[in-house]
Amino acid sequence: MRKMIIAGNWKMYKTIPDALNLIRTLKPKLIGEKEVEVIICPPFNALSPLAEILVDSPIKLGAQNMHWEEEGAFTGEISGKMLLTSRVSHVILGHSERRKFFCEDDEIINRKVRKALETGLIPILCIGESLEEREANQTLKVLENQLLQGLSGIEIKDPARLIIAYEPVWAIGTGRNATPAQAQEAHLFIRDLLNRRYETEIANNINILYGGSVKPANALELLRQPDVDGSLVGGASLKAEDFFQIIQAGKEVCN
Ligand code: PGA
């Protein structure tokens, strides 16, 4: 059985005091939370301060990026090994904003996914088509390329070590989410691809999250889709109340 996962991608928002404020509101609401796995991905400098106040909380921490080497002359970069010392368990890789603004291609993303796994971090590998690609009926082709190249040469022995996020680029930060049917279609396709790549037992237990304008008003219908195992939330994760409502929607689907 796949666990429901709700992850918050804060992007380049929140100073350390703002980050602490949000977590101080959210943490007491999630004491003993077992059904839904909650992951917060703040900016790098907030990771350690948040780790300190989350020691006794089920809320997990994720980073938004990492380098594919362990250390070296890479000014401005951070490695998985460094993230581990801030109690980070997850790392978002291949987000469309990284692909677009920082020229990350599938080969770079593949190197990062490999390194994350090697380091003991759980990669949240993001894939998704642009509006142009959707309109040109290229959605499935794009998803196939991004997924297979992102996972090239990677063997998965434990399905809990990998998370995929389907994030249609046209839905990110636009207020225009994929319909539940569009999300389910893409997720099922991704599930089939995973089945081609890995044993059924593994493929069927890898979490596939939906991301793109998820908010309290649409979370429930998206999360109810059989292959939507959670969501990667951007804008709505910046407000404790909205994010908490999305977590509640996840809980409702579990019951
Ligand atoms: P959004 O972002 O929820 O603000 O659309 C999602 C994401 O980029 O992960």
py3Dmol code that shows the C-alpha trace and the ligand (Angstrom):
import py3Dmol

protein = """\
ATOM      1  CA  MET A   1       0.000   0.000   0.000  1.00  0.00           C
ATOM      2  CA  ARG A   2       1.349   3.403  -0.964  1.00  0.00           C
ATOM      3  CA  LYS A   3       1.470   6.046   1.724  1.00  0.00           C
ATOM      4  CA  MET A   4      -0.107   9.466   1.165  1.00  0.00           C
ATOM      5  CA  ILE A   5       2.629  12.102   0.910  1.00  0.00           C
ATOM      6  CA  ILE A   6       2.081  15.865   1.054  1.00  0.00           C
ATOM      7  CA  ALA A   7       5.226  17.867   0.345  1.00  0.00           C
ATOM      8  CA  GLY A   8       5.609  21.636   0.463  1.00  0.00           C
ATOM      9  CA  ASN A   9       8.028  23.278  -1.971  1.00  0.00           C
ATOM     10  CA  TRP A  10       8.706  26.732  -0.571  1.00  0.00           C
ATOM     11  CA  LYS A  11      10.911  27.723  -3.518  1.00  0.00           C
ATOM     12  CA  MET A  12      12.791  30.995  -2.853  1.00  0.00           C
ATOM     13  CA  TYR A  13      10.364  32.212  -0.210  1.00  0.00           C
ATOM     14  CA  LYS A  14      10.690  32.787   3.542  1.00  0.00           C
ATOM     15  CA  THR A  15      13.510  34.099   5.661  1.00  0.00           C
ATOM     16  CA  ILE A  16      14.560  32.009   8.663  1.00  0.00           C
ATOM     17  CA  PRO A  17      12.199  33.887  11.058  1.00  0.00           C
ATOM     18  CA  ASP A  18       9.292  33.450   8.602  1.00  0.00           C
ATOM     19  CA  ALA A  19      10.115  29.772   8.214  1.00  0.00           C
ATOM     20  CA  LEU A  20      10.198  29.261  11.988  1.00  0.00           C
ATOM     21  CA  ASN A  21       6.875  31.047  12.360  1.00  0.00           C
ATOM     22  CA  LEU A  22       5.142  28.789   9.881  1.00  0.00           C
ATOM     23  CA  ILE A  23       6.562  25.632  11.423  1.00  0.00           C
ATOM     24  CA  ARG A  24       5.605  26.761  14.917  1.00  0.00           C
ATOM     25  CA  THR A  25       1.996  26.955  13.703  1.00  0.00           C
ATOM     26  CA  LEU A  26       2.059  23.691  11.755  1.00  0.00           C
ATOM     27  CA  LYS A  27       4.016  21.447  14.104  1.00  0.00           C
ATOM     28  CA  PRO A  28       1.449  21.211  16.955  1.00  0.00           C
ATOM     29  CA  LYS A  29      -1.293  20.320  14.462  1.00  0.00           C
ATOM     30  CA  LEU A  30       0.665  17.307  13.249  1.00  0.00           C
ATOM     31  CA  ILE A  31       1.719  15.726  16.546  1.00  0.00           C
ATOM     32  CA  GLY A  32       1.582  11.953  16.137  1.00  0.00           C
ATOM     33  CA  GLU A  33       0.560  12.206  12.467  1.00  0.00           C
ATOM     34  CA  LYS A  34       0.992   8.762  10.933  1.00  0.00           C
ATOM     35  CA  GLU A  35      -1.342   8.483   7.980  1.00  0.00           C
ATOM     36  CA  VAL A  36       0.062  11.291   5.894  1.00  0.00           C
ATOM     37  CA  GLU A  37       3.794  11.807   5.420  1.00  0.00           C
ATOM     38  CA  VAL A  38       4.475  15.531   5.498  1.00  0.00           C
ATOM     39  CA  ILE A  39       7.665  16.926   3.968  1.00  0.00           C
ATOM     40  CA  ILE A  40       8.735  20.581   4.030  1.00  0.00           C
ATOM     41  CA  CYS A  41      11.301  21.791   1.489  1.00  0.00           C
ATOM     42  CA  PRO A  42      12.465  25.265   2.597  1.00  0.00           C
ATOM     43  CA  PRO A  43      15.414  27.289   1.258  1.00  0.00           C
ATOM     44  CA  PHE A  44      18.813  25.834   2.218  1.00  0.00           C
ATOM     45  CA  ASN A  45      19.610  28.210   5.063  1.00  0.00           C
ATOM     46  CA  ALA A  46      16.355  27.386   6.865  1.00  0.00           C
ATOM     47  CA  LEU A  47      17.032  23.628   6.884  1.00  0.00           C
ATOM     48  CA  SER A  48      19.179  23.465  10.026  1.00  0.00           C
ATOM     49  CA  PRO A  49      17.065  25.847  12.139  1.00  0.00           C
ATOM     50  CA  LEU A  50      13.944  23.907  11.149  1.00  0.00           C
ATOM     51  CA  ALA A  51      15.651  20.564  11.802  1.00  0.00           C
ATOM     52  CA  GLU A  52      16.257  21.682  15.366  1.00  0.00           C
ATOM     53  CA  ILE A  53      12.618  22.399  16.103  1.00  0.00           C
ATOM     54  CA  LEU A  54      11.405  19.336  14.206  1.00  0.00           C
ATOM     55  CA  VAL A  55      13.438  16.703  16.108  1.00  0.00           C
ATOM     56  CA  ASP A  56      10.368  15.408  17.912  1.00  0.00           C
ATOM     57  CA  SER A  57       7.975  15.844  14.988  1.00  0.00           C
ATOM     58  CA  PRO A  58       6.875  13.496  12.178  1.00  0.00           C
ATOM     59  CA  ILE A  59       7.385  16.384   9.703  1.00  0.00           C
ATOM     60  CA  LYS A  60      10.292  15.550   7.405  1.00  0.00           C
ATOM     61  CA  LEU A  61      12.684  17.917   5.687  1.00  0.00           C
ATOM     62  CA  GLY A  62      13.574  18.069   2.030  1.00  0.00           C
ATOM     63  CA  ALA A  63      15.977  20.221   0.025  1.00  0.00           C
ATOM     64  CA  GLN A  64      15.056  21.782  -3.310  1.00  0.00           C
ATOM     65  CA  ASN A  65      18.237  20.825  -5.156  1.00  0.00           C
ATOM     66  CA  MET A  66      21.710  19.358  -4.726  1.00  0.00           C
ATOM     67  CA  HIS A  67      24.923  18.820  -6.699  1.00  0.00           C
ATOM     68  CA  TRP A  68      25.908  15.443  -8.140  1.00  0.00           C
ATOM     69  CA  GLU A  69      29.351  15.431  -6.513  1.00  0.00           C
ATOM     70  CA  GLU A  70      30.071  14.950  -2.836  1.00  0.00           C
ATOM     71  CA  GLU A  71      32.393  17.950  -2.618  1.00  0.00           C
ATOM     72  CA  GLY A  72      34.642  20.021  -4.845  1.00  0.00           C
ATOM     73  CA  ALA A  73      35.261  23.370  -6.501  1.00  0.00           C
ATOM     74  CA  PHE A  74      31.642  24.132  -7.376  1.00  0.00           C
ATOM     75  CA  THR A  75      31.010  27.662  -6.108  1.00  0.00           C
ATOM     76  CA  GLY A  76      27.460  28.201  -4.943  1.00  0.00           C
ATOM     77  CA  GLU A  77      26.528  24.527  -4.836  1.00  0.00           C
ATOM     78  CA  ILE A  78      25.614  22.123  -2.030  1.00  0.00           C
ATOM     79  CA  SER A  79      26.041  18.357  -1.821  1.00  0.00           C
ATOM     80  CA  GLY A  80      23.834  15.580  -0.564  1.00  0.00           C
ATOM     81  CA  LYS A  81      26.325  14.769   2.160  1.00  0.00           C
ATOM     82  CA  MET A  82      26.021  18.351   3.444  1.00  0.00           C
ATOM     83  CA  LEU A  83      22.232  18.136   3.375  1.00  0.00           C
ATOM     84  CA  LEU A  84      22.281  14.965   5.459  1.00  0.00           C
ATOM     85  CA  THR A  85      23.876  16.848   8.340  1.00  0.00           C
ATOM     86  CA  SER A  86      20.821  19.137   8.427  1.00  0.00           C
ATOM     87  CA  ARG A  87      18.514  16.109   8.985  1.00  0.00           C
ATOM     88  CA  VAL A  88      17.319  16.256   5.406  1.00  0.00           C
ATOM     89  CA  SER A  89      15.714  13.050   4.140  1.00  0.00           C
ATOM     90  CA  HIS A  90      14.364  14.116   0.743  1.00  0.00           C
ATOM     91  CA  VAL A  91      15.512  16.224  -2.182  1.00  0.00           C
ATOM     92  CA  ILE A  92      13.484  17.680  -5.050  1.00  0.00           C
ATOM     93  CA  LEU A  93      15.303  17.096  -8.344  1.00  0.00           C
ATOM     94  CA  GLY A  94      14.470  18.106 -11.898  1.00  0.00           C
ATOM     95  CA  HIS A  95      11.908  20.738 -10.977  1.00  0.00           C
ATOM     96  CA  SER A  96      10.804  22.580 -14.118  1.00  0.00           C
ATOM     97  CA  GLU A  97      12.159  25.850 -12.703  1.00  0.00           C
ATOM     98  CA  ARG A  98      15.602  24.224 -12.420  1.00  0.00           C
ATOM     99  CA  ARG A  99      15.268  22.869 -15.938  1.00  0.00           C
ATOM    100  CA  LYS A 100      14.176  26.255 -17.314  1.00  0.00           C
ATOM    101  CA  PHE A 101      16.191  28.859 -15.392  1.00  0.00           C
ATOM    102  CA  PHE A 102      19.286  26.819 -14.571  1.00  0.00           C
ATOM    103  CA  CYS A 103      19.560  24.780 -17.775  1.00  0.00           C
ATOM    104  CA  GLU A 104      19.343  21.396 -16.070  1.00  0.00           C
ATOM    105  CA  ASP A 105      18.878  18.642 -18.615  1.00  0.00           C
ATOM    106  CA  ASP A 106      17.923  15.012 -18.122  1.00  0.00           C
ATOM    107  CA  GLU A 107      21.553  13.920 -17.962  1.00  0.00           C
ATOM    108  CA  ILE A 108      22.373  16.322 -15.123  1.00  0.00           C
ATOM    109  CA  ILE A 109      19.185  15.355 -13.342  1.00  0.00           C
ATOM    110  CA  ASN A 110      20.042  11.671 -13.725  1.00  0.00           C
ATOM    111  CA  ARG A 111      23.445  12.270 -12.117  1.00  0.00           C
ATOM    112  CA  LYS A 112      21.769  14.057  -9.228  1.00  0.00           C
ATOM    113  CA  VAL A 113      19.189  11.287  -8.726  1.00  0.00           C
ATOM    114  CA  ARG A 114      21.991   8.694  -8.643  1.00  0.00           C
ATOM    115  CA  LYS A 115      23.975  10.702  -6.122  1.00  0.00           C
ATOM    116  CA  ALA A 116      20.955  11.337  -3.932  1.00  0.00           C
ATOM    117  CA  LEU A 117      20.229   7.607  -3.758  1.00  0.00           C
ATOM    118  CA  GLU A 118      23.866   6.800  -3.116  1.00  0.00           C
ATOM    119  CA  THR A 119      23.914   9.353  -0.275  1.00  0.00           C
ATOM    120  CA  GLY A 120      20.782   7.941   1.314  1.00  0.00           C
ATOM    121  CA  LEU A 121      18.459  10.782   0.342  1.00  0.00           C
ATOM    122  CA  ILE A 122      15.063  10.121  -1.240  1.00  0.00           C
ATOM    123  CA  PRO A 123      14.827  11.934  -4.582  1.00  0.00           C
ATOM    124  CA  ILE A 124      11.535  13.547  -5.575  1.00  0.00           C
ATOM    125  CA  LEU A 125      12.036  13.440  -9.332  1.00  0.00           C
ATOM    126  CA  CYS A 126       9.848  16.030 -11.098  1.00  0.00           C
ATOM    127  CA  ILE A 127       8.677  15.568 -14.655  1.00  0.00           C
ATOM    128  CA  GLY A 128       6.057  17.393 -16.696  1.00  0.00           C
ATOM    129  CA  GLU A 129       5.140  18.810 -20.069  1.00  0.00           C
ATOM    130  CA  SER A 130       4.855  22.443 -21.144  1.00  0.00           C
ATOM    131  CA  LEU A 131       1.632  23.874 -22.547  1.00  0.00           C
ATOM    132  CA  GLU A 132       3.079  23.798 -26.058  1.00  0.00           C
ATOM    133  CA  GLU A 133       3.951  20.151 -25.683  1.00  0.00           C
ATOM    134  CA  ARG A 134       0.483  19.304 -24.373  1.00  0.00           C
ATOM    135  CA  GLU A 135      -1.175  21.140 -27.225  1.00  0.00           C
ATOM    136  CA  ALA A 136       1.020  19.303 -29.707  1.00  0.00           C
ATOM    137  CA  ASN A 137      -0.059  15.963 -28.156  1.00  0.00           C
ATOM    138  CA  GLN A 138       3.475  15.367 -26.917  1.00  0.00           C
ATOM    139  CA  THR A 139       2.628  14.950 -23.233  1.00  0.00           C
ATOM    140  CA  LEU A 140       3.197  11.208 -22.960  1.00  0.00           C
ATOM    141  CA  LYS A 141       6.351  11.321 -25.061  1.00  0.00           C
ATOM    142  CA  VAL A 142       7.816  14.086 -22.851  1.00  0.00           C
ATOM    143  CA  LEU A 143       6.936  12.205 -19.673  1.00  0.00           C
ATOM    144  CA  GLU A 144       8.474   9.023 -21.050  1.00  0.00           C
ATOM    145  CA  ASN A 145      11.727  10.762 -22.020  1.00  0.00           C
ATOM    146  CA  GLN A 146      12.076  12.662 -18.764  1.00  0.00           C
ATOM    147  CA  LEU A 147      11.267   9.653 -16.606  1.00  0.00           C
ATOM    148  CA  LEU A 148      13.388   7.079 -18.420  1.00  0.00           C
ATOM    149  CA  GLN A 149      16.360   9.422 -18.811  1.00  0.00           C
ATOM    150  CA  GLY A 150      16.072  10.675 -15.253  1.00  0.00           C
ATOM    151  CA  LEU A 151      16.143   7.079 -14.010  1.00  0.00           C
ATOM    152  CA  SER A 152      18.654   5.783 -16.544  1.00  0.00           C
ATOM    153  CA  GLY A 153      20.884   3.071 -15.077  1.00  0.00           C
ATOM    154  CA  ILE A 154      19.204   3.327 -11.690  1.00  0.00           C
ATOM    155  CA  GLU A 155      18.028   0.205  -9.942  1.00  0.00           C
ATOM    156  CA  ILE A 156      15.478   0.536  -7.197  1.00  0.00           C
ATOM    157  CA  LYS A 157      15.299  -2.194  -4.567  1.00  0.00           C
ATOM    158  CA  ASP A 158      12.967  -0.409  -2.161  1.00  0.00           C
ATOM    159  CA  PRO A 159      10.039   1.579  -3.600  1.00  0.00           C
ATOM    160  CA  ALA A 160      10.103   3.908  -0.578  1.00  0.00           C
ATOM    161  CA  ARG A 161      13.500   5.247  -1.743  1.00  0.00           C
ATOM    162  CA  LEU A 162      12.079   7.059  -4.789  1.00  0.00           C
ATOM    163  CA  ILE A 163       9.232   9.530  -5.339  1.00  0.00           C
ATOM    164  CA  ILE A 164       8.053  10.823  -8.707  1.00  0.00           C
ATOM    165  CA  ALA A 165       6.197  14.135  -9.029  1.00  0.00           C
ATOM    166  CA  TYR A 166       4.094  14.820 -12.102  1.00  0.00           C
ATOM    167  CA  GLU A 167       4.091  18.592 -12.499  1.00  0.00           C
ATOM    168  CA  PRO A 168       2.657  19.926 -15.748  1.00  0.00           C
ATOM    169  CA  VAL A 169       4.581  23.159 -16.345  1.00  0.00           C
ATOM    170  CA  TRP A 170       1.416  25.015 -17.402  1.00  0.00           C
ATOM    171  CA  ALA A 171      -0.148  24.287 -14.018  1.00  0.00           C
ATOM    172  CA  ILE A 172       2.741  25.502 -11.855  1.00  0.00           C
ATOM    173  CA  GLY A 173       2.018  28.816 -10.168  1.00  0.00           C
ATOM    174  CA  THR A 174      -0.704  29.623 -12.692  1.00  0.00           C
ATOM    175  CA  GLY A 175      -3.794  28.831 -10.632  1.00  0.00           C
ATOM    176  CA  ARG A 176      -4.778  26.438 -13.413  1.00  0.00           C
ATOM    177  CA  ASN A 177      -4.467  22.906 -12.078  1.00  0.00           C
ATOM    178  CA  ALA A 178      -4.687  19.744 -14.177  1.00  0.00           C
ATOM    179  CA  THR A 179      -8.161  18.241 -13.959  1.00  0.00           C
ATOM    180  CA  PRO A 180      -8.360  15.070 -11.868  1.00  0.00           C
ATOM    181  CA  ALA A 181      -8.794  13.094 -15.110  1.00  0.00           C
ATOM    182  CA  GLN A 182      -5.720  14.679 -16.719  1.00  0.00           C
ATOM    183  CA  ALA A 183      -3.695  13.978 -13.587  1.00  0.00           C
ATOM    184  CA  GLN A 184      -4.875  10.362 -13.366  1.00  0.00           C
ATOM    185  CA  GLU A 185      -4.125   9.755 -17.050  1.00  0.00           C
ATOM    186  CA  ALA A 186      -0.544  11.019 -16.640  1.00  0.00           C
ATOM    187  CA  HIS A 187      -0.018   9.158 -13.369  1.00  0.00           C
ATOM    188  CA  LEU A 188      -1.279   5.889 -14.805  1.00  0.00           C
ATOM    189  CA  PHE A 189       1.054   6.329 -17.759  1.00  0.00           C
ATOM    190  CA  ILE A 190       3.962   6.950 -15.376  1.00  0.00           C
ATOM    191  CA  ARG A 191       2.944   3.878 -13.377  1.00  0.00           C
ATOM    192  CA  ASP A 192       3.023   1.794 -16.574  1.00  0.00           C
ATOM    193  CA  LEU A 193       6.460   3.158 -17.438  1.00  0.00           C
ATOM    194  CA  LEU A 194       7.702   2.261 -13.958  1.00  0.00           C
ATOM    195  CA  ASN A 195       6.307  -1.225 -14.510  1.00  0.00           C
ATOM    196  CA  ARG A 196       8.309  -1.550 -17.690  1.00  0.00           C
ATOM    197  CA  ARG A 197      11.427  -0.461 -15.845  1.00  0.00           C
ATOM    198  CA  TYR A 198      11.076  -2.251 -12.499  1.00  0.00           C
ATOM    199  CA  GLU A 199       9.436  -5.340 -11.046  1.00  0.00           C
ATOM    200  CA  THR A 200       5.698  -4.996 -10.442  1.00  0.00           C
ATOM    201  CA  GLU A 201       6.156  -5.165  -6.701  1.00  0.00           C
ATOM    202  CA  ILE A 202       8.487  -2.142  -6.845  1.00  0.00           C
ATOM    203  CA  ALA A 203       6.721  -0.152  -9.585  1.00  0.00           C
ATOM    204  CA  ASN A 204       3.312  -0.377  -7.960  1.00  0.00           C
ATOM    205  CA  ASN A 205       4.615   0.896  -4.658  1.00  0.00           C
ATOM    206  CA  ILE A 206       6.467   3.999  -5.819  1.00  0.00           C
ATOM    207  CA  ASN A 207       4.651   7.189  -4.845  1.00  0.00           C
ATOM    208  CA  ILE A 208       3.608   9.488  -7.671  1.00  0.00           C
ATOM    209  CA  LEU A 209       2.711  12.987  -6.475  1.00  0.00           C
ATOM    210  CA  TYR A 210       0.791  15.577  -8.431  1.00  0.00           C
ATOM    211  CA  GLY A 211       2.002  19.184  -8.392  1.00  0.00           C
ATOM    212  CA  GLY A 212       0.683  22.345 -10.026  1.00  0.00           C
ATOM    213  CA  SER A 213      -1.703  24.814  -8.391  1.00  0.00           C
ATOM    214  CA  VAL A 214      -2.832  22.408  -5.690  1.00  0.00           C
ATOM    215  CA  LYS A 215      -4.876  24.291  -3.084  1.00  0.00           C
ATOM    216  CA  PRO A 216      -7.404  23.461  -0.382  1.00  0.00           C
ATOM    217  CA  ALA A 217     -10.280  23.815  -2.880  1.00  0.00           C
ATOM    218  CA  ASN A 218      -9.007  21.223  -5.368  1.00  0.00           C
ATOM    219  CA  ALA A 219      -6.811  18.913  -3.261  1.00  0.00           C
ATOM    220  CA  LEU A 220      -9.456  16.357  -2.382  1.00  0.00           C
ATOM    221  CA  GLU A 221     -10.616  15.596  -5.926  1.00  0.00           C
ATOM    222  CA  LEU A 222      -7.024  15.324  -7.157  1.00  0.00           C
ATOM    223  CA  LEU A 223      -5.907  13.121  -4.261  1.00  0.00           C
ATOM    224  CA  ARG A 224      -8.895  10.830  -4.771  1.00  0.00           C
ATOM    225  CA  GLN A 225      -7.526   9.622  -8.095  1.00  0.00           C
ATOM    226  CA  PRO A 226      -6.249   6.057  -7.733  1.00  0.00           C
ATOM    227  CA  ASP A 227      -2.710   6.785  -8.959  1.00  0.00           C
ATOM    228  CA  VAL A 228      -2.317  10.165  -7.278  1.00  0.00           C
ATOM    229  CA  ASP A 229      -0.445   9.285  -4.101  1.00  0.00           C
ATOM    230  CA  GLY A 230       0.006  12.753  -2.736  1.00  0.00           C
ATOM    231  CA  SER A 231       0.981  16.187  -3.870  1.00  0.00           C
ATOM    232  CA  LEU A 232       3.888  18.576  -4.208  1.00  0.00           C
ATOM    233  CA  VAL A 233       2.494  21.935  -3.185  1.00  0.00           C
ATOM    234  CA  GLY A 234       4.116  25.258  -4.039  1.00  0.00           C
ATOM    235  CA  GLY A 235       2.214  28.481  -3.348  1.00  0.00           C
ATOM    236  CA  ALA A 236      -0.343  26.954  -0.986  1.00  0.00           C
ATOM    237  CA  SER A 237       2.421  25.493   1.211  1.00  0.00           C
ATOM    238  CA  LEU A 238       3.518  28.996   2.189  1.00  0.00           C
ATOM    239  CA  LYS A 239       0.483  29.447   4.435  1.00  0.00           C
ATOM    240  CA  ALA A 240       0.241  27.063   7.380  1.00  0.00           C
ATOM    241  CA  GLU A 241      -3.568  26.978   7.246  1.00  0.00           C
ATOM    242  CA  ASP A 242      -3.813  26.207   3.515  1.00  0.00           C
ATOM    243  CA  PHE A 243      -1.105  23.582   3.724  1.00  0.00           C
ATOM    244  CA  PHE A 244      -2.775  21.995   6.733  1.00  0.00           C
ATOM    245  CA  GLN A 245      -6.085  21.822   4.867  1.00  0.00           C
ATOM    246  CA  ILE A 246      -4.371  19.994   1.995  1.00  0.00           C
ATOM    247  CA  ILE A 247      -2.903  17.535   4.524  1.00  0.00           C
ATOM    248  CA  GLN A 248      -6.418  17.068   5.909  1.00  0.00           C
ATOM    249  CA  ALA A 249      -7.669  16.308   2.396  1.00  0.00           C
ATOM    250  CA  GLY A 250      -4.949  13.647   2.181  1.00  0.00           C
ATOM    251  CA  LYS A 251      -6.146  12.169   5.462  1.00  0.00           C
ATOM    252  CA  GLU A 252      -9.700  12.085   4.231  1.00  0.00           C
ATOM    253  CA  VAL A 253      -8.655  10.047   1.203  1.00  0.00           C
ATOM    254  CA  CYS A 254      -6.810   7.570   3.484  1.00  0.00           C
ATOM    255  CA  ASN A 255     -10.013   6.871   5.418  1.00  0.00           C
TER     256      ASN A 255
END
"""
ligand_1 = """\
9
PGA
P 2.396 25.635 -7.272
O 3.855 25.019 -7.463
O 1.666 24.770 -6.283
O 2.616 27.035 -6.763
O 1.735 25.613 -8.609
C 4.092 23.634 -7.451
C 5.548 23.342 -7.635
O 6.240 24.090 -8.353
O 6.075 22.360 -7.071
"""
view = py3Dmol.view(width=600, height=400)
view.addModel(protein, "pdb")
view.setStyle({"model": 0}, {"cartoon": {"style": "trace"}})
view.addModel(ligand_1, "xyz")
view.setStyle({"model": 1}, {"stick": {}})
view.zoomTo()
view.show()
